[in-house]
């Protein structure tokens, strides 16, 4: 008989970690200001599955991901996790290798990815937004929609693609063979022509969210990821419309 576990301080501990870091837990959800707490996400998990080993593994995986993001993207603005959590759970429950082994692999890949693209390597990206809200995933699907449209944003397949891409980018940066990822005067890399200073990033992304132009509405547990819109072009156009200044190098 499976043991049952109700959400306890386990998921609340992630909320405590974030509170200790004084993170302003903003959501991109146009309907509310702050993210769904991890205690609430724990409740949603246990509504679908009450197996104690799985719940513990989910909590440990989430804690590792959140802690790594705090360390490597300390200036991240938006912190939604709902869809990532529901995706983790859904994938774990159908994984061929079993739920617990899947979560171990998922955790390792996510942590590696966050560390690779964050502020402690030569990559030095300022935010995790492009990954977490699906902009990178949508661009990837658009290159081969017939083969990739069914692959979801937090699948192991897409994480593997980003890990390979990251290694290639780091190699090109080390050889100074890169033009579109040059360091800005802030010390961060920005592949866009427009400024991504915090006030500009906040304005642009909240506007995109209000216009339903975010590929993955991570603030929704049952989000339906969208890849078939010209997100990159629309982002550039909106930056001009909002009079966001060019990036200084």
N, C-alpha and C positions, 0 to 999 in steps of 0.2 A: 504493500500500500504506500502511495506517495505521501511524503510529509508535506504539510501545508505551512505556508509562511505568509503572514500578513505584513505589509510594508511597515518597517520600524525605523530606527535611527540609521539603518544601513544607507538608504538613499538620502536621508536628511544630512548625513555626514558630508556629502558632496556640496550641498547648500552651505554647510558650515565652512568648508574649504574656500568657497567663493566669497563668502562674507568676510572671512579673515583677510582676504586679499583686497577687500574694499572695491570689488568689481561692481560697476554700474551695470546691472544685468538687463540691458535693453533688448527688446524683441523687435523684429521687423514687422510683426503683425500690425497692420493698420488699425486693428480694433483694440489693441491694448499696448501699454507702455513696456511692461516687464515680462520676462520669459516665464514659461511654466516651470515651477520649482521641480527639483529632482525628487522630492518627496511625492509630489503629485504624479510624476512620471512613474515612480515606483508603484503607486496605486494602479495606474493604467496597465502596467506589466502584470501585476498579480490578478487583474480581472481576466487576463487571458491564459495565464499559466501560474500554477502554485507550487511547482516542484522546487524544493528549497535549494538544491545544488545549482539549478539553472539560474535562479534569482540571485544567488550569491555571485555566480560567474558574471552575470550581467552587471551587477553593481561594481564588481572589481574592474571589469573592462571599462565601464563608464568613468570610474574614478581615475584610472590611468590616463584616459583620453583627455578628460577635463584638466587634470593636473599638468599634463604635457602641454596642453594649449596655453594654460596660464604662464608656464615657464617660457614658451617660445613665441607667443603672440600676446605679450602683456598689454598692448595697445588695441587689441581687438575691441570692436564697438558692440557688435550684435552677437548674442549668445544663445540663440534658439537651438534646441536639441531634440524636439519632439519626434520629428520624422526619422532622424538618425537612430533614435532608440527603438522606434517601432520597426524600422528596417532591420536592425540588429536582431531583434527578437524573431521576426518573420523568417529571416535567413537561417538563424540558428535552428529553428524548429523543423526545417526541411533539409538541413545539411546532410549530405551522404555520410560524412565522417562523424556525425553526431553533434549535438548542440554545444557541449563543453569544448571539444577540440576546435570547432569552428570559431567560437568566441576567443580562444587563445590566439589563433591565427589572425583573426580580425583585429584584436587588440595590438598585436605586434606590428601589423602593417600600418594601422592608424597612427600609432606612436612614432614609427619610423618616418612616416609621411610628414607629420607635424614638425618633427625635429628637423627634417631635411629642408623644409621650406621656411622655417622660422628665423628668428633674429640671431641664432647662435651659429649659423653657417654663413657662407658667402652669398647664399640666396637672399637672405635678409628681406623677406616680405613682411609687410607691416600688419596685415590682416589675414584671417582665415576665411573671409567672406566669399571669395571666388570659388573656393572648394565647397564650403558648407552649404551655400545657397545655389549650387548647381551650375554656375556659369561655365566652369571648366568642363563639366560633364556634358552640357548642351553642345558646346563647341566640338567636343570629341564625337558625339553621336552624329552631328551634322556632316562629318567627314565620310562616314559610312553608315547612313541610316538603315539600310536594308539589313546590316549585320549587327547593329548596335542599339537600335531603338528599344529593344526589349530588355536591355541591360540597365539595371537601376543605378542611381548615383553613388550608393555606398556598397556596391558589389565588390567582391574580391577582384574581379576582372578589371574594374576601373581603378581600384587602388593600385593594382600591379602596374597598370599603364602609367599612372602618375609617378610611381616609384622609379620606373625606367626613365621617364621624361625628366624627373628631378636629377637623376645621376648624369644624364646627358647635358642638362643645363649647367650643372656645377662644373663639369669638365670644360664646357665652352667658356664659362666665366673664368676659370683658372688659366685658360689659354688666351684670354682676352679676345675671343672670337664671337663677341656678342654685341649687338647694337640696340635691340629693343628693351633690354633689361638693365640699362645703365643705372648706376647709383644716382639718386636724387641728392639735393643739397641737405636733405634731412637724414641721409645715411641709409635710406631704404630703397629698394628697387621698385620701380613702377613701370609695367609694360604699356601703360596707357599714356596718351599725350596730355591728358588733363590732370590737374592736381588731385591728390588723394589725401590731402591733409584731413584730420579728423572731422572738422566742420563740413568740408566738401564731401567726404565719403558719407557722412550722416545724411546730408541733404539729398544727395543723388540716390542712395539706396532707399531711403524712405519714400521718395517720389516714385521710384520704380515699383516699390511694393504697393503703393496706392493705385498705380496704374495696372497692377497685376502683370508686371513684367519681370518677375523673379522666377527663374526656371524651377527651383525647388522651394516650395513654401515650407521650410523646415519647422515653422511654428505650428504646423498642422500634423497631428498624429497620422491621419489618413490622407496625406498630401498626394496629389497626382502630378508627378514631375512632367514638365513640358520642355521639349527640346526644339520644336519646329517653329521657332520665331527668331528673327535676326537680333538676338540679345546684344551682341557686341556693337552693332551699328546703332541700335536704339540707345544704348548707353552713351555712346559718343555724341549722338544728336541731343540727348537730354542734358549732357554736360554743357554743351553750347547754349542751349535754351536757358539753363539756370545760371549762365554766365560764370561757370567755374573756370578759373584761370588755367593757362597752360602750366605743365609741370616744370619746375625749375631744376636744372641740373648743375 
